[in-house]
Amino acid sequence: MNIEQLRSYLIINDVPDDLYSLDGGLPSEAYCINKVEEGWEVYYSERGLKSQLVKFDIEDKACLYLQSIIKDILKL
């Protein structure tokens, strides 16, 4: 899975836009995925801080991990 496939999944399943960011950053109370020099990060952004940070070496693993978090939260 890549970012565009994840984006499509989120749209098709009507996941609220404010629950996630596929562009990284530090949005308020959102799950994020971010491309970094070492690979990919998935984390929860809250109050300008990253928590629950998990790093991945490939995009596929990072996207599937974020998808699984969102599926668990929304019971998809």
VEXPADREN-60060 format. One line per field, with one value per residue (C-alpha): residue number from 1; chain; z, x, y. Coordinates in steps of 0.1 Angstrom, whole numbers, plus 5000, padded with zeros to 4 digits. Example, Ala and Ser with C-alpha at 12.3 -4.5 7.8 and 13.67 -1.06 7.14 Angstrom:
2
resi <- (1;2)
chain <- (A;A)
w <- (5078;5071)
u <- (5123;5137)
v <- (4955;4989)
END
This chain:
76
resi <- (1;2;3;4;5;6;7;8;9;10;11;12;13;14;15;16;17;18;19;20;21;22;23;24;25;26;27;28;29;30;31;32;33;34;35;36;37;38;39;40;41;42;43;44;45;46;47;48;49;50;51;52;53;54;55;56;57;58;59;60;61;62;63;64;65;66;67;68;69;70;71;72;73;74;75;76)
chain <- (A;A;A;A;A;A;A;A;A;A;A;A;A;A;A;A;A;A;A;A;A;A;A;A;A;A;A;A;A;A;A;A;A;A;A;A;A;A;A;A;A;A;A;A;A;A;A;A;A;A;A;A;A;A;A;A;A;A;A;A;A;A;A;A;A;A;A;A;A;A;A;A;A;A;A;A)
w <- (5000;4993;5004;4975;4982;5018;5009;4987;5015;5040;5016;5006;5043;5052;5077;5091;5077;5111;5124;5102;5082;5053;5051;5085;5105;5139;5135;5166;5179;5146;5135;5110;5085;5074;5050;5067;5056;5074;5060;5074;5107;5120;5152;5171;5171;5202;5215;5190;5201;5185;5206;5199;5173;5152;5124;5093;5065;5037;5028;5026;5062;5075;5055;5066;5102;5100;5083;5111;5138;5121;5115;5152;5163;5139;5140;5102)
u <- (5000;5012;5000;4976;4960;4957;4941;4916;4908;4902;4879;4859;4854;4843;4871;4869;4897;4906;4914;4946;4973;4990;5014;5030;5032;5018;4980;4959;4950;4955;4972;5000;5023;5054;5083;5116;5152;5154;5121;5086;5071;5036;5026;4999;5001;4989;4997;5026;5043;5046;5036;5032;5059;5067;5093;5093;5118;5092;5061;5039;5045;5038;5006;4993;5001;4982;4953;4952;4951;4922;4903;4906;4895;4865;4857;4859)
v <- (5000;5035;5070;5074;5040;5048;5082;5064;5039;5067;5086;5055;5047;5083;5087;5123;5145;5158;5123;5120;5138;5121;5151;5148;5179;5185;5189;5190;5155;5136;5104;5112;5096;5114;5106;5113;5108;5074;5061;5067;5077;5071;5090;5107;5145;5163;5198;5201;5169;5135;5105;5068;5072;5041;5042;5021;5015;5012;5031;4999;4990;5025;5029;4995;5004;5037;5020;4994;5021;5039;5007;4999;5034;5035;4997;4994)
END
